[in-house]
């Protein structure tokens, strides 16, 4: 610790602290422009100069470290004169646009000019005359730039690293490579540059002319897209979102979080119920619509029994909404047919496996563990499903962490990876088995592994998998095994909804093999409340708190006032299978025709239903087939609790005004019409009930599974064709494409997100129309040439119409063979 004096006040701070931070500890604000908390300092602007006794010249406070006995003066006439001179120089190249600038009121240059008493520019003002550039979501007006370099440093730290200074001297400015647009330069549109800009040089395009800073109301919330559930602030004017910001300038938000709010205030939002009259859906009163829903659900229950009704809910709703929905069906309609789209792929299966290995969410690694790790093991498309992960990985590697990357795709992590395990899609379990074999060759790890239950089966499975052919350099495998088997702090980042069950379990075995359990696994998911919906009983095999079904008949009677049906019901894939016993179906926030694989199969089942009710934000393709459509309030409107994929519990207040009834109000009204006493009337009551039902919020402590997992058979892709077709979460794709479309985010995707990606080596041109056929179906789309793919591999965006048409529920996430045919016009008609 070091003791010094600043402006006559003594302060003790850790050694290595800058004068700027030491002053902040005393509440003394030293003006600064180039320095930004969270970014490396440069000392470029010279606005933060101070006087230090026994030092001749002025000292830059953001760079100079404190010393024992140092005496600092921050507001002497000499210091103030120097600061005034810096501001006057900046104003000489800064057009006086404060009257019309949207940053007025929050511009640092304006603030410091006012504080230093600068009434008018001392030097002649020379407008640089740069062209103002608009790039989708960001406006760049470098006439207002003060060359602080913040945008360059934050883009290098957690963005695409596309900004830099160009030219020299008086002509110096910020630019992209070859002065191309942000989109053409590979920008992520995370908006971090906008967040750190101290002037109006970088602004959100959508907020221009919609209010000054002092007219906006700032409301804290969390992003409602992926499982990172990043903290953000909505800035509202007259009840409408004007912009979104991060809680601190360098806190990361991806394009979806910062610019993807358009769906919330779309004029296509449903605000009143719709009832089917013949071929049309017409507006109706709430009472009228809910009377029909209650009547039809009860009739189906009476006519067909418990198997005749079912409910499917979205992982994008709050814990309270999920809890109330499953309670309506289990305790009210007494059916076990309650499930979620977590069922698709390996999501729910791997959630249970991960919880068993770590002992529950308290054993998950968090962002801090990622930053502090010595070695990171990155599996698959984590950085696309949870974009914030790339920011943390990049910082960890910059600090000295080693990165092992398992993926078929040559994207950004490859540039910083110390071992890149590139294999054909579908061969990931084989790669992990080869790593396990190399680690088992070390006596210490083999001795440790032999003490773990199911070792014999695990060792036999490793031998079987490593006997299968694998084209991967042995030296790359050896390097990865050496890094992961070292006596260092390691963290595995695993996309639970982006890998197969075999890949996920093989990765978990590597954790057990090296003795890593607690704080060594960072589970990732592209759905904001997957953990919460799962823990609330939103999947068929669990009641709230992860109590397995079936359970003792009276276990919930004390809380629910009505004994639920304790039998295991039908899961999502069984409910949507043609010929299933379900005749009345309630979909909450789900669009199976738009998002689920096996779209033709889903359509056939919907035709069989006696009754379909859909509660959603928009009139989706599925809702268009319903007898009743109910409006749904979005998560930022309802508030409530969400549980991030890595286990953090967030309690959200409603951030924006709702356009309709809250979900639990709808369920409460339905329950009353069916004469159920379920206590669903308020969110507070639901929250308290959840806390009563389980010791932790929605979680009964899990039993840890000490043994190795059985990976199961790893078979080659099925079907016919010459291409290995896989699913990839092309950024910024998302589970609900209608959200992206109504927020303008599909403009960031090739061909609006409707494409198949191929290597340029395939010989096709960008935008060529092709027909792609798999065992799951056929789909006509366009080609996007992606140099990150190798020849023979085709990829479609996750959750896209192409993925829904070409994959089946049982093959989602796996790799299948595909046949591609180019469509051309021959003699005025279509040919191949």
Secondary structure, 3 states (H helix, E strand, C coil): CEEEEECCEEEEECCCCEHHHHHHHCCCCCCCCCCCCCCCCCCCCCCCEEEECCCCCCEECCCCECCCCCEEECCCHHHHHHHHHHHHHHHCCCCCCCCCCCCCCCCHHHHHHHHCCCCCCCCCCCCCCCCCEEECCEEECHHHCCCCCHHHHHHHHHCCCCEEEECCHHHCEEEEHHHCCCCCCCCCCCCHHHHHCCCCCEEEHHHCCCCCHHHCEEEEEECCCCCCCCEEEEEEECCEEEEEECCCCCCCCCHHHHHCCHHHHCCCCCCCCEEEECCEEEECCHHHHHHHHHHHHHHHHHHHCHHHEEEEECCCCCHHHHHHHHHHHHHHCCCCCEEEHHHCCCHHHHHHHHHHHHCCHHHCCCHHHHHHCCEEEEECCHHHHCCHHHHHHHHHHHHCCEEEEECCCCCHHHHHCCEEECCCCCCHHHHHHHHHHHHHCCHHHHHHHHCCCCHHHHHHHHHHHHCCCCCCCHHHHHHHHHHHCCCCCEEEEEECCCCCHHHHHHHHHHHHHCCCCCCCEEEECCCCCHHHHHHCCCCCCEECECEECCCCCCCCHHHHCCCCCCCCCCCHHHHCCCCCCCCEEEEECCCHHHHCCCHHHHHHHHHHCCEEEEEECCCCCCHHHCCEEEECCCHHHHCEEEECCCCCEEEECCCCCCCCCCHHHHHHHHHHHCCCCCCCCCHHHHHHHHHHHCCECCECCCCCCCCCCCCCCCCCCCCCCCEEEEEECCCCCCCCHHHHHHCCHHHHCHHHHCEEEECHHHCCCCCCEEEEEECCEEEEEEEEECCCCCCCEEEEECCCHHHHHHCCHHHCCCCEEEEEEECEEECCEEEC
